Amino acid sequence: MQNFTLAGFGNRVVAQIIDTLIVGVAMSVLIVPLFGLGGLAGTFDNDFAALLGGLAILPLLLIGFLGPIVYEVFMLSSPRRATIGKSLMKIQVRDEYGNGLTLGAAIGRTLIKYLTLNFCFLLWLWPLFNKEEQALHDLIVRDFVVRD
């Protein structure tokens, strides 16, 4: 990965915050109308309604888990090579040869990224101690986050 400038940890963090806000708003816009504010608040009048409300939690969990993953996979494997947050920060994800990620690489990178976030947040600090500023998910998939 010569001829490219690495994005830097700060740019990556700001891009992640932007993406989290975008996905959070988008998911709220989808979830609230589908399931209603009463269902989310947990106010039910009878047992059947409570059962339906409880079953509604399953799709919510599925949307909540898969939404950010699907967003990131498709954005990183697109010709843009970046999520909206990364684009706003003028950074991209490229493979070790300077090309965009394949769909398989984007899936692997994203799954590893979200697993490390959920099980050991400190692994996200890995770029601070790595010469190429790569996080664990970057090292495994052999990609780099670079400036546009």
PyMOL commands that set and color helices and strands:
alter all, ss='L'
color gray80, all
select helices_A, chain A and resi 9-41+47-76+84-88+103-119+121-129+136-141
alter helices_A, ss='H'
color red, helices_A
select strands_A, chain A and resi 91-95+143-147
alter strands_A, ss='S'
color yellow, strands_A
deselect
rebuild
show_as cartoon
